């Protein structure tokens, strides 16, 4: 493999399109399409959702394991898929199924994604709680975005042998945007690829647009960007910094770049931000 420095610079749109065709976007699994169709129905039926899930043994087992985890703290233990759907509610089950299916669909040879999924799951949980607390967007959309906003990362790890190095550089970059580092080295970014996958998988338009823009914090002050998109970007930044602080990391380049704009958009004072972080820490302590 030639190093990225020796590789010819991809500048034309045509060559970028050609490059994107070489990145494997997993097709939307039919099971996910069935779950989404049921949730989008005028009157979603818990029994039909139960039947869709129960037809897949691995899905059923994963759903029961999650439903009975300490995170949900259910008084009763779910004994069957039908019981889990009734205990958790149809929307929550739909969210969990989407996460399980994504995890199964995206594997990268020679790279462990355990940390990636752990962080994505925490971010989805944190964003759900923040959305409920602050009422700036629907909690189920916050959950979906939290799971999927970095979904382009494993796809680029699979495509480029030196992408792990790019991630390190981008995470430590204090001035340029995260995506500028990716574009400079690979002529594409995890936000572009993630947004493409979100559209392929039939996720809501505001989610796929927020995935595309979530490292461009100038959009938080852009009157032409929908509030639903800004809310997801601002909540994700808050959630991620909360997770980093929970793990003992006190500074974050992304928070330095976008934290003020996110707090201003969400109407949070410095004290309120600290309160939200404390609530997230309680949430994570409870989940273990």
N, C-alpha and C positions, 0 to 999 in steps of 0.2 A: 504493500500500500504506500503510495507517495504521501509525504507529509503535507499538511494543508498549506505550508509556506511554498512548497514546490508546485502545488496544484495550480492549474490555470485559473485566473480570476473569473468567476461567473458574473457577468454584468447584464447581459441581455435578458429580457423577460422570457424569451424562448428557452434559454438555457436553464433558467430557474424552473420553468414548467417541466422541462425534461428531467431535472434533478428530482423534483417533487414526485414524479412518476416512479422513481426508484425507491421511494420510502413506502414501506408496507403499512397501509392503513387497514386495520382489520375490518372486514365487512360487519355490518350490524347483524348479530345473531338473531335467528327467527324467534327464539324465545323472548328476547328483549322486545322485538316488534309486537309480539302477542301481548306482553305485559303493558307496553305503552298504549296499544289500541284499547285495551280494557280500561286503563286509567283515563283515557281521553273520551270514553263513551259518556253520553249525557247522564247515564245513571249506572256508574260502575258497580258490578256485582261481585261481592266478596267470594261467592261460590265459584264463579267463572275464573277469578284470579287464582283461587285455591286449586282448581283443576289444572290450570296452565303450569303452576309450580310443581304440583304433585306428580306430573308426568315425567319430571326430571329428578332422578334419585339424588344426584349430587347437589342440585339446587335446594331440594327439600332439606337435606341434611345441613347444608350451610345456613339456610334460613333459621332452622330450629336452634342451631348453635348460637347464632347472633341474637335471636329473640331471647334466649335464656342467659345471655351474658350479663355481667353486672352493670354494663352501661345503661341498659333499659330499666334495670331495677324493678322488673315486674313482680307483683305480689304472687302471682301464680306462675308456675312453669308451663310453657307451651308443650303440649303432649303430641300435637299433630300439626300439619301445615294449616289445616282449617282453624285450629285453636290459635295458632300464631297470628293468622290474618285477623281473627276476631279481637285478639288482645292488643295488637299493635295498630290496627286500622289499615285501611287499604292504601293510603298515600305513603305511610311509613314503610309498608311492605314493598311497595313499588320502588321506593328509594333504595332499600336494602338489596332488592333483586338487581337493580341497575349496577350497584357497586360490586356485587358478587360476580355478575356476568362480565363486567369490565376486567376484573382481576383475572378471571379465567381466560379471557380473550387475549390478554397482553402478557406474553412471556418473552424474555430476552435471553438467548443462550449465553452462558458464561457470566451473566450479571444477575446478582440477587436483587430482587425488587422489594424485599421485605421492608426495608426502611422507607422506601418510596410509598408503599401502600399504607404503612403505619402513619406516616405524616399526612397523606391524603385523607385517610379516614378521620384522623384527629381534626384536620382542617374542616372537613364536612360537618363533623359533630359540633365544632366550635361555631361555625357559621350558622348552623341551624339554631343554636342557642342565642347567638347575637341577634339573628333576624327575629326570633320570637320576642326577645327582650326589647328591641328597638323599633320593631314594626316598620322597617324600611323596605322589606321585600318579602315575598312568600317564603316560608321556611323550607318548603320542598325544593324551590329553585336554588336557594342558598346551599342546600345539601348537595344537589347535583353539581353545581359549579365548584364547590369545595372538593368534590371527588375528581372532577375532570379538568380543572384549570391547568394542571401540569401534565396532562396525559400525553402531550407531544414528547416529553422527555424520554420515556422508555423507547419510543419509536425512533428517536434520533440516536439513542445509545446503540440500538440495533444496527443502524445504518452507517454510523461514523465511528471508527475505532478510537479516535481521539476526542470524542464528544464529552467524556467524563472530565477531561482536562479543561474543555470549554466551560463546563458548569462551574468548575472551581474558579476560573478567571472571572466569570460573570458574577458569581456570588461575592467576589471581593472587590468588584469595580465600584468606585465611589462616585464617578462622574457620569460616564456614559450609561445609557439604558442597558439592561440585561440583554435585550434582544439585539442591540447594536453589536455586542460581542459575538453573539451567535451568527448574525448575518455576515459579519466580517470574516468569520472562519469557515462557514458552511453554506453561505448564500440562502439560508432559510433559518427559521427559529421554531422553538417549541410552541410558541403562541400561534403561528401560522398553521403548523401541522395539527395542533390540538383543535383549533377552530374547524379545520377541514374534517377531522374525525367526528367532532360534535355534530356537524351538519349531516355527515354520512349516517350517523346513528340516530338521527331524528330528534336531537335534543332541542329545547326551545331556542328561538332566534336570539333572545337576549343573552342566553348562556353562551352560545357560540361566538357572539360579538364580544362579550366580556372576556372570553378566553383569548381572543385575538388581541385585545387592547390592555390586558391586565398588568403589563409592565410600563404602560405609557400613562404616567400619572397626570399629565397635562389634561387628559380627557375629563378629570374630575372638576375642572373649571370650564369645560367646554359646553356652552348653552345648546349646541346641536346634538350632543350625546344624550340619549334617553336616561332618565333617572334610574330606571330599573338596571341598566348596565353599570352606571356609576356606583350604585349601592353594592352590587356584587364585588366590584373591584375594591371599594373601600373596606367592606367587611372582610374580604380575604386578606388584605394587608394587616388589618387589626388582628385577625385570627392567627395569621402566621407569626406575627411578632409575639403574640401571647404564647404560642407553642414554644417558640425559641426561648423566651424568658423562663417558661416552665422547665425547660431543659438546661437552664443556667447560662444561656447566652444573652449577655446584656446589650450588645449593640448589633444592629442589622443595617447593612447598606441600603436595602430596599425601604426600610422604615425611614432612614435618613432622607431618602429621595422623595418618598410619597406620604410619609406619616402626617405631616401638617395638613396637606391637602385633603387627606382622608378624614381627619378629625374635623376639619372645617365643614366638609360636605355632610358628615354625619351629625354635626352640631354638638360635638363632644368637647368638654373642657379637659384639661390635664388630669384633674381629680377623677372625672368620670371615666377616663381611659384607664386609670389605675384600678377603679372599681370593676370595670369589665374584665381586666386581666385577672383580678382576684377570683371573680366568678368562674372564669375559664379554668383556673388552677384547681378550684374545687371540683369542677366537672371532670377534669382528668384524674384527680385523686380518687374520685368516686368510681371511675371506670376501671380502676386497677384492682 
